[in-house]
């Protein structure tokens, strides 16, 4: 089992400027919904953005500590537009 805080820390290690919100979907510590806002996503496709995040949690996923990860990724500019809408 891995905590939401640990998931966020793994992502922030690879994307230091990221604003990360993690929700444990089942309470079991292996299914998460994650929202990541980072300038590292600028100019990247959605697939590339998700690959960056998956790279940060690769070890936890390969060991089955994380079974499922639902991602929403945004640049800071995109996130501001969404919050204003």
C-alpha positions as CSV (number, residue, x, y, z in Angstrom):
1,X,0.0,0.0,0.0
2,X,1.2,3.5,-0.8
3,X,-0.2,6.8,0.5
4,X,-1.6,9.7,-1.6
5,X,1.3,11.8,-0.1
6,X,3.8,9.3,-1.4
7,X,2.3,9.3,-4.9
8,X,2.5,13.1,-4.9
9,X,6.1,13.1,-3.7
10,X,7.1,10.7,-6.4
11,X,5.6,13.0,-9.1
12,X,7.1,16.1,-7.5
13,X,10.6,14.4,-7.6
14,X,10.4,14.2,-11.4
15,X,8.4,17.4,-11.9
16,X,9.6,19.8,-9.2
17,X,7.4,22.7,-10.2
18,X,4.2,20.5,-10.3
19,X,1.1,21.2,-8.3
20,X,-0.2,17.7,-7.6
21,X,-3.5,16.6,-6.2
22,X,-4.0,12.9,-5.4
23,X,-7.2,11.2,-4.5
24,X,-7.4,7.6,-3.3
25,X,-10.4,6.3,-5.2
26,X,-11.0,3.1,-3.2
27,X,-9.4,3.7,0.2
28,X,-7.2,0.7,-0.5
29,X,-4.1,2.7,-1.4
30,X,-3.7,1.3,-5.0
31,X,-6.2,3.1,-7.2
32,X,-5.6,6.9,-7.6
33,X,-7.0,9.9,-9.4
34,X,-4.2,12.4,-9.9
35,X,-4.3,16.0,-11.2
36,X,-0.9,17.5,-12.2
37,X,-0.2,21.0,-13.2
38,X,3.3,21.6,-14.5
39,X,5.1,23.9,-16.9
40,X,7.0,20.8,-18.1
41,X,3.9,19.9,-20.1
42,X,4.2,23.0,-22.3
43,X,4.4,22.0,-26.0
44,X,3.8,18.4,-25.2
45,X,0.9,16.2,-26.4
46,X,-1.5,14.7,-23.8
47,X,0.2,11.3,-24.3
48,X,3.6,12.8,-23.6
49,X,2.3,14.6,-20.5
50,X,1.0,11.3,-19.2
51,X,4.2,9.6,-20.0
52,X,6.1,12.1,-17.9
53,X,3.8,11.3,-14.9
54,X,3.9,7.5,-15.5
55,X,7.7,7.8,-15.6
56,X,7.6,9.3,-12.1
57,X,5.6,6.4,-10.6
58,X,6.9,3.6,-12.8
59,X,8.6,1.7,-10.0
60,X,5.4,1.8,-7.8
61,X,3.3,0.6,-10.7
62,X,5.7,-2.2,-11.7
63,X,5.7,-3.5,-8.2
64,X,1.8,-3.3,-8.1
65,X,1.9,-0.8,-5.2
66,X,-0.2,1.3,-7.6
67,X,-2.7,-0.7,-9.6
68,X,-4.5,2.1,-11.4
69,X,-3.8,5.7,-12.0
70,X,-6.3,8.1,-13.6
71,X,-4.5,11.2,-14.8
72,X,-5.5,14.8,-15.6
73,X,-2.6,16.9,-16.7
74,X,-2.5,20.6,-17.5
75,X,0.0,23.4,-18.2
76,X,-0.4,26.3,-15.7
77,X,-2.0,28.4,-18.4
78,X,-4.5,25.7,-19.3
79,X,-5.3,25.2,-15.6
80,X,-6.0,28.9,-15.2
81,X,-8.4,28.9,-18.1
82,X,-10.2,25.9,-16.7
83,X,-10.5,27.4,-13.3
84,X,-11.9,30.6,-14.8
85,X,-14.5,28.9,-16.9
